[in-house]
Amino acid sequence: MSLPILKFEAVIVGGGGAGLRAALQLSEAGIKTVVLSKVFPTRSHTAAAQGGISAALGNIEDDNWHWHMYDTVKGADWLGDQDAIEFMCRQAVDAVVELEHYGMPFDRLENGKIYQRPFGGHMANFGKQPVRRACCVADRTGHAMLHALYQRNVKANTKFFVEWMALDLIRNENGDVVGVTALEMETGQVYVIQAKAVLFATGGAGRIFQSSTNAFINTGDGVGITLRAGLPVEDIEFWQFHPTGLAGAGVLITEGVRGEGGYLLNANGERFMERYAPTAKDLASRDVVSRAMQIEINEGRGCGPNKDYVLLKLDHLGVEVIDQRLPGIREIALQFLGIDPIKEPIPVVPTCHYMMGGIPTNYKGEVVAPFGANKEEVVKGFYAAGECACASVHGANRLGTNSLLDLVVFGKSAGNSMIKFIREHDLEYKELPKDAGEFSLQRVQKIDASTSGESLAELRHEMQRIMQQHAGVFRTQKVLMDGIEKIEALYARAQNLYIKDKSKVFNTARVEALEFINTIEVALATMICAEARKESRGAQAREDYPERDDANFMCHTLFYRDGRKIIYKDVHVAPLTVDYIPPAKRVY
Ligand SMILES: Cc1cc2nc3c(=O)[nH]c(=O)nc-3n(C[C@H](O)[C@H](O)[C@H](O)COP(=O)(O)OP(=O)(O)OC[C@H]3O[C@@H](n4cnc5c(N)ncnc54)[C@H](O)[C@@H]3O)c2cc1C
């Protein structure tokens, strides 16, 4: 059966910050561009970002991009690529000014300059003392950013296919990417979209865990699709647990609370972070704070009837600061727990928040994969940016507010690379393979034809439970080995999904089934790569290998779905212009 074919020079999959920034670059250059999104673009997870976007503006005290770079390399526990990190930190100031010119309503200082707040791991003078570097719009920074970017895209005439779900990449016999297949949710029709260049900006996959700050749509589609297309994913074992998810609900309480002066307490009323990170205290980087909290809870100093959370105290900040800088947090605490933080502390637990790994790219946003001896051959026609990509600026642990920055810097950079690729080669559309779309169609038809099989809700619940128990804040060999066995068994069951609703129009059961098939790929890859990395670094905390092992593991993991193969590639230790920052012990 032949599928309808649409043609666009550039296809962007994802309408979050990264996708919209790239689309803007392309549309303004006159490239015929379409953005596909499962939801209306301004409902993407970027809209949930609270705390801020980092840039060494130095509006309150001295700051510069080189200190920002140092913090990012250190925060990443020396797994980040220093060329990409230099690129991002150098661009940060211009990126924030650009957003400001797009109409993003940043909070201001008395003198009219952009207000900046402290955040975890943001330090001056190469790690010496905290510095205010996070630019924000109260505690709704992502919302403001996404709306500004969306409006600029409307002005630039970007075309949007809203409620369309990309299913698979189309590669030709040379391995070049020549398009995608996608499902129009409204009609249930599968399309082939032919393209000269395809960008994935599909966001994270935090939904593989039971307790997560992530939106329901963060199902890791881009990563699942990439793995199915025979390409590897990078450093997928590294998942950031945010220290302050609302206990029980998982909803995020921004690090901006601690930036504004809030702090954590255990059941004894002790400000325990003073013991774990004497200098940065509650503003040490996220992996450090999450582990400290987990230890307090594990050792019986947790709060509440089950001693399973700690408290975030902020009432001492006063009503004015809370209402002006953290209004959303007050609302969340009231709505979800009936607690008013101007009077009482908020119960919090470490909660899955961010995927450091993803589709391997260079700092130009080009997807790279091993080919022969070259471990970083560019995959022609394929680009990635934002949380689904691994550039790798966040290495083993991301610093707060560096993701919103990553979206605009690498969204723009990838957009520029795509323009160059399309223009410089005066590129014609490459021919589609004869069977383009067949694979996707068969996948959809298999689900539609199911008369019995596994329940999606059950499998998803089971996966989240396994991930939480076997790949959480602390990991060990035995727990991970058991985890692999359980996830492999679940993976096999997932090949036999059954949905009852077979209707065509807005069939959410079908969409969720297709999402789950991607999500389980991410879960499996995570477990296998976490077992293989026998060291502790950043977010990967192995109780059986408590030390960082630079001799054997200062390298990126590349995981392939076929044969569950893992290969390692070198970290880019050389920055673009400055001296490299040599590994050191990470203390805060
Ligand atoms: C609660 C919360 C608060 C945060 N706060 C901050 C913060 O203050 N500062 C900071 O720097 N970072 C923060 N982060 C992290 C940051 O917000 C995210 O990493 C970032 O917004 C991801 O942006 P993105 O453009 O990569 O993807 P997203 O914004 O997640 O967008 C993904 C897009 O891809 C689309 N999509 C996905 N799959 C498909 C498919 N198969 N077909 C079609 N479309 C698809 C979706 O519809 C969506 O439009 C926060 C994250 C969370 C969860």
PDBQT file of the ligand as one rigid body, heavy atoms in Angstrom, charges set to zero:
ROOT
HETATM    1  C1  LIG A 601       9.406  20.639  35.582  1.00  0.00    +0.000 C 
HETATM    2  C2  LIG A 601      10.673  20.986  34.872  1.00  0.00    +0.000 A 
HETATM    3  C3  LIG A 601      11.335  22.171  35.166  1.00  0.00    +0.000 A 
HETATM    4  C4  LIG A 601      12.517  22.500  34.503  1.00  0.00    +0.000 A 
HETATM    5  N1  LIG A 601      13.142  23.677  34.799  1.00  0.00    +0.000 NA
HETATM    6  C5  LIG A 601      14.257  24.032  34.114  1.00  0.00    +0.000 A 
HETATM    7  C6  LIG A 601      14.866  25.290  34.311  1.00  0.00    +0.000 A 
HETATM    8  O1  LIG A 601      14.417  26.109  35.098  1.00  0.00    +0.000 OA
HETATM    9  N2  LIG A 601      15.976  25.592  33.616  1.00  0.00    +0.000 N 
HETATM   10  C7  LIG A 601      16.517  24.727  32.714  1.00  0.00    +0.000 A 
HETATM   11  O2  LIG A 601      17.523  25.059  32.091  1.00  0.00    +0.000 OA
HETATM   12  N3  LIG A 601      15.937  23.518  32.478  1.00  0.00    +0.000 NA
HETATM   13  C8  LIG A 601      14.821  23.169  33.150  1.00  0.00    +0.000 A 
HETATM   14  N4  LIG A 601      14.240  21.952  32.906  1.00  0.00    +0.000 N 
HETATM   15  C9  LIG A 601      14.736  21.123  31.807  1.00  0.00    +0.000 C 
HETATM   16  C10 LIG A 601      14.250  21.700  30.486  1.00  0.00    +0.000 C 
HETATM   17  O3  LIG A 601      13.036  22.369  30.667  1.00  0.00    +0.000 OA
HETATM   18  C11 LIG A 601      14.068  20.637  29.412  1.00  0.00    +0.000 C 
HETATM   19  O4  LIG A 601      15.222  19.867  29.321  1.00  0.00    +0.000 OA
HETATM   20  C12 LIG A 601      13.802  21.292  28.071  1.00  0.00    +0.000 C 
HETATM   21  O5  LIG A 601      12.720  22.180  28.157  1.00  0.00    +0.000 OA
HETATM   22  C13 LIG A 601      13.548  20.297  26.944  1.00  0.00    +0.000 C 
HETATM   23  O6  LIG A 601      13.269  21.033  25.781  1.00  0.00    +0.000 OA
HETATM   24  P1  LIG A 601      13.190  20.358  24.360  1.00  0.00    +0.000 P 
HETATM   25  O7  LIG A 601      12.944  21.424  23.378  1.00  0.00    +0.000 OA
HETATM   26  O8  LIG A 601      14.379  19.494  24.171  1.00  0.00    +0.000 OA
HETATM   27  O9  LIG A 601      11.945  19.385  24.477  1.00  0.00    +0.000 OA
HETATM   28  P2  LIG A 601      10.438  19.621  25.014  1.00  0.00    +0.000 P 
HETATM   29  O10 LIG A 601      10.179  20.991  25.454  1.00  0.00    +0.000 OA
HETATM   30  O11 LIG A 601      10.176  18.511  25.947  1.00  0.00    +0.000 OA
HETATM   31  O12 LIG A 601       9.611  19.413  23.699  1.00  0.00    +0.000 OA
HETATM   32  C14 LIG A 601       9.564  18.175  23.025  1.00  0.00    +0.000 C 
HETATM   33  C15 LIG A 601       8.700  18.351  21.808  1.00  0.00    +0.000 C 
HETATM   34  O13 LIG A 601       8.793  17.203  21.002  1.00  0.00    +0.000 OA
HETATM   35  C16 LIG A 601       7.499  16.820  20.581  1.00  0.00    +0.000 C 
HETATM   36  N5  LIG A 601       7.568  15.384  20.298  1.00  0.00    +0.000 N 
HETATM   37  C17 LIG A 601       8.092  14.409  21.064  1.00  0.00    +0.000 A 
HETATM   38  N6  LIG A 601       7.997  13.238  20.423  1.00  0.00    +0.000 NA
HETATM   39  C18 LIG A 601       7.411  13.486  19.238  1.00  0.00    +0.000 A 
HETATM   40  C19 LIG A 601       7.028  12.678  18.129  1.00  0.00    +0.000 A 
HETATM   41  N7  LIG A 601       7.231  11.361  18.112  1.00  0.00    +0.000 N 
HETATM   42  N8  LIG A 601       6.444  13.283  17.070  1.00  0.00    +0.000 NA
HETATM   43  C20 LIG A 601       6.202  14.618  17.072  1.00  0.00    +0.000 A 
HETATM   44  N9  LIG A 601       6.539  15.417  18.090  1.00  0.00    +0.000 NA
HETATM   45  C21 LIG A 601       7.135  14.844  19.148  1.00  0.00    +0.000 A 
HETATM   46  C22 LIG A 601       6.588  17.228  21.697  1.00  0.00    +0.000 C 
HETATM   47  O14 LIG A 601       5.264  17.390  21.232  1.00  0.00    +0.000 OA
HETATM   48  C23 LIG A 601       7.219  18.559  22.105  1.00  0.00    +0.000 C 
HETATM   49  O15 LIG A 601       6.752  19.587  21.280  1.00  0.00    +0.000 OA
HETATM   50  C24 LIG A 601      13.054  21.614  33.544  1.00  0.00    +0.000 A 
HETATM   51  C25 LIG A 601      12.384  20.432  33.252  1.00  0.00    +0.000 A 
HETATM   52  C26 LIG A 601      11.225  20.112  33.920  1.00  0.00    +0.000 A 
HETATM   53  C27 LIG A 601      10.572  18.795  33.597  1.00  0.00    +0.000 C 
ENDROOT
TORSDOF 0
